[in-house]
Structure formats: structure tokens, C-alpha cells
Amino acid sequence: MHRHFDEELQELKGAVMREASLARQALMKAVEALKERDAAAARAVIDGDSALDRLELEIDERCLDLIARHQPMARDLRFITTAIRLNAELERIGDLAVDVAQRALDLSGRPLLKPLVDIPRLADLAGRMTGEAIEAFVNEDTALARRVVLADPEADALKRAVEKELVEDYMMKDGSTADRAVPLLLAARHLERVADHAVSMAEDIIYMVDARVVRHHPEALGKRPEA
């Protein structure tokens, strides 16, 4: 019986990994659609969100079924409840990818206000943080999860840089740029939220492995590791 339960836990892990892959792919495609102002690519991201929603429901049902049938304790229970939380975070990342795609539609057929530099950097960082959080979950790697949490200030700084440039260098100097600046401002905020969700996942993974709460307690992470 225990061997069968372990197999079911591995299947659950695989489902979360598939969900993470879908969410990250959607995010990268949405950012590419934004860079190219590609309406067709943006609509493909929006239309593809239903697959992620279905997988989220499937994972939720699988987790509840495992709890009901096996009544897990301690570490196994933490694993399943963490999967539930990651499931919700990944679905929200998928929603944020849709939000970025909507911003691409807002700009479709119009010239970009400026070359995109910090927004792609923020997208790459948010995508990497999401991938590392899932890798930490799969490998029960608290050091990697900790690295994800400590990357959050970089994401915040990139978002602020985008906001500062668009507001101070464009909108304040020429109000007519607002209709092209605002979608970029919103896209940066969507991407920063993706990073926030990655951090939440990483904090949950640290609790799963160590039964140690670091959410709202950054001092529990200790000092930043040496470079």
C-alpha cells in the first residue's frame, strides 16, 4: 500500500511539473507577443489558458483524493498541501501570462514607444525564478528555494526602473505617449507579480522540506550566501 502511495505522489509531482511548464511557456510566448506586437500570438496565449485551468482542477482533485484515501501525516501531508498551494500559484502565473498577452493586443499594430530592455529582463528573471521554484520542489532543494526568495528585490528593482523611465521620460514630458506607455507599465507589473508568485512557491517549499516558516519572516532565511 505504501509503495502505491509513493507512486501516486510521484504522479502528483509530475502533474505539477507539467503545469509549471505550461505556465512558463505561456509567459514567454506572451512576452514575445508583446515585443512583436503580435496579435495572433497574443490570442493564442489567451486561448491556451483553458488547458492550464483544466490541469489546475485535475491537480486539486488529485490532492484531495490522496488526503481522503491515505490520510497522510507529517512530511507526506506537507508535500500534498504544498502541491495544492503551488497549483494555485501556477494557475495565477498562467493568468498573468494572459494579462501580458492582453497588453500585447493593446499595442498591436502600433509602433513601440521605446525599445524594450528591462521588460524582457524582468520576464527572463520571473521565468527563471518560477523554473527554479519548481526545480526546488521536485528535488526538495531548500538552498535553491532560498535563492528564489532572495531574487525578489531584483524583480522589484526592474519593475521600478520600467515605471520610472516610462513616467518620467515619456508620460510627464508628452502626455500623448500615455496610451502606449500604460500597457508597458501594466506588463511590468504583471511580470513582477509572477516573481512574487515564484517567491511564494519557494517559501512553501522551504516549509515542506524543513517545516520552517519563512513567509513574512525574511530573517528566517539567514544571511545571503557568499558569491
C-alpha positions in Angstrom: 0.0 0.0 0.0 2.8 2.5 0.9 4.6 1.7 -2.4 1.4 2.5 -4.3 1.0 5.8 -2.3 4.6 6.8 -3.2 3.8 6.2 -6.8 0.8 8.4 -6.6 2.9 11.1 -5.0 5.4 10.9 -7.9 2.5 11.2 -10.3 1.3 14.3 -8.5 4.8 15.7 -8.7 4.8 15.1 -12.5 1.4 16.8 -12.9 2.7 19.9 -11.1 5.8 19.9 -13.3 3.5 19.8 -16.4 1.5 22.7 -15.1 4.7 24.7 -14.5 5.9 24.0 -18.0 2.6 25.2 -19.5 2.6 28.4 -17.3 6.2 29.3 -18.2 5.6 28.6 -21.9 2.6 30.9 -21.8 4.5 33.6 -20.1 7.4 33.5 -22.6 5.0 33.5 -25.6 3.1 36.4 -24.1 6.3 38.5 -23.7 7.4 37.7 -27.2 3.9 38.7 -28.5 4.4 42.0 -26.5 7.8 42.6 -28.1 6.5 42.0 -31.6 3.0 43.5 -31.0 1.8 40.2 -32.5 -2.0 39.9 -32.1 -2.2 36.3 -33.3 0.4 35.1 -30.9 -1.3 37.0 -28.0 -4.6 35.4 -28.8 -3.0 32.0 -28.9 -1.8 32.6 -25.3 -5.2 33.7 -24.2 -7.0 30.8 -25.9 -4.5 28.3 -24.4 -5.3 29.3 -20.8 -8.2 26.8 -20.6 -5.7 23.9 -20.7 -4.0 25.3 -17.7 -7.3 25.8 -15.9 -8.3 22.2 -16.6 -5.0 20.9 -15.2 -5.3 23.0 -12.1 -8.7 21.4 -11.4 -7.3 18.0 -12.0 -4.4 18.5 -9.6 -6.7 19.9 -6.9 -8.9 16.8 -7.2 -5.9 14.5 -7.1 -4.6 16.1 -4.0 -7.9 16.0 -2.1 -8.3 12.3 -3.2 -4.9 11.5 -1.8 -5.7 13.1 1.5 -9.0 11.4 1.8 -7.8 7.9 0.9 -4.4 7.8 2.6 -4.8 10.3 5.5 -1.1 11.3 5.2 0.9 12.6 8.1 3.9 14.9 8.6 6.1 15.2 5.6 3.7 13.5 3.1 0.9 15.8 4.2 3.2 18.8 3.8 4.1 17.6 0.3 0.5 17.3 -0.8 -0.6 20.7 0.8 2.4 22.3 -0.9 1.3 20.8 -4.2 -2.1 22.4 -3.6 -0.5 25.8 -3.0 1.9 25.6 -5.9 -1.1 24.5 -8.1 -2.9 27.8 -7.3 0.3 29.9 -7.8 1.0 28.3 -11.2 -2.6 28.9 -12.3 -2.3 32.5 -11.3 1.0 32.8 -13.3 -0.9 31.5 -16.3 -3.5 34.2 -15.7 -0.7 36.8 -15.6 0.6 35.5 -18.9 -2.9 36.2 -20.3 -2.7 39.7 -18.8 0.6 40.3 -20.6 -0.9 39.0 -23.8 -3.8 41.4 -23.4 -1.2 44.2 -23.2 0.3 42.9 -26.5 -3.2 43.3 -28.0 -3.4 46.8 -26.7 -0.2 47.7 -28.6 -1.0 45.6 -31.7 -0.3 47.3 -35.0 1.3 50.3 -33.3 5.0 51.3 -33.1 6.6 50.6 -29.7 7.2 53.7 -27.6 10.8 52.6 -27.0 13.0 49.5 -27.4 12.1 47.0 -24.7 15.1 46.3 -22.4 14.1 46.0 -18.8 10.7 44.3 -19.5 12.4 41.3 -21.3 14.9 41.2 -18.5 12.2 41.1 -15.9 10.4 38.4 -17.9 13.5 36.3 -18.0 14.1 36.7 -14.3 10.4 35.9 -13.4 10.5 32.9 -15.7 13.8 31.7 -14.2 12.5 32.2 -10.6 9.4 30.1 -11.5 11.5 27.4 -13.0 13.9 27.3 -10.0 11.0 27.1 -7.6 9.6 24.1 -9.4 13.1 22.5 -9.5 13.4 23.1 -5.8 10.0 21.4 -5.3 11.0 18.4 -7.4 14.4 18.0 -5.7 13.4 19.2 -2.2 16.2 21.7 -2.5 15.8 24.4 0.1 19.0 26.2 -1.0 17.5 26.8 -4.4 14.2 27.8 -2.9 16.1 30.3 -0.8 17.8 31.7 -3.9 14.4 32.3 -5.4 13.2 34.3 -2.4 16.4 36.4 -2.4 16.0 37.2 -6.1 12.8 39.1 -5.4 14.4 42.6 -4.8 16.0 42.4 -8.3 12.5 41.9 -9.8 11.1 44.8 -7.8 14.0 47.0 -8.9 13.4 46.1 -12.6 9.8 47.0 -12.3 10.6 50.3 -10.7 13.1 51.1 -13.4 10.4 50.5 -16.1 8.0 52.7 -14.2 10.5 55.5 -13.7 11.5 55.6 -17.3 8.0 55.5 -18.8 6.6 58.0 -16.4 9.4 60.5 -16.1 11.0 60.2 -19.6 7.8 59.9 -21.6 4.4 60.5 -20.0 5.4 63.5 -18.0 7.1 65.1 -21.0 4.5 64.2 -23.5 1.0 63.2 -22.4 0.2 61.8 -25.8 2.5 58.9 -25.1 0.3 57.6 -22.3 -1.7 55.2 -24.5 1.4 53.4 -25.5 3.2 53.7 -22.1 0.4 52.4 -19.9 0.3 48.9 -21.5 4.0 48.6 -20.8 3.6 49.8 -17.3 1.0 47.2 -16.7 3.1 44.5 -18.3 5.9 45.2 -16.0 3.6 45.0 -13.0 2.2 41.6 -14.3 5.7 40.3 -14.6 6.7 41.5 -11.1 3.6 39.6 -9.8 4.9 36.5 -11.5 8.1 36.8 -9.5 6.0 37.3 -6.3 4.2 34.0 -7.0 7.6 32.3 -7.5 8.7 33.6 -4.1 5.5 32.3 -2.5 6.2 28.9 -4.0 9.7 28.9 -2.8 8.6 29.8 0.7 6.1 27.0 0.7 8.8 24.6 -0.4 11.1 25.5 2.4 8.2 24.8 4.8 7.5 21.5 3.0 11.1 20.3 3.5 12.1 21.8 6.8 8.8 22.5 8.5 10.2 26.1 8.8 8.0 29.1 8.2 9.8 31.9 6.3 6.7 33.6 4.9 6.6 37.1 6.4 9.8 36.2 8.3 12.7 37.1 6.0 15.1 36.9 8.9 14.5 33.2 9.0 16.4 32.9 5.7 19.6 34.0 7.4 22.3 35.8 5.6 22.6 35.9 1.9 25.0 33.2 0.7 28.5 34.2 -0.3 29.0 34.7 -4.0 
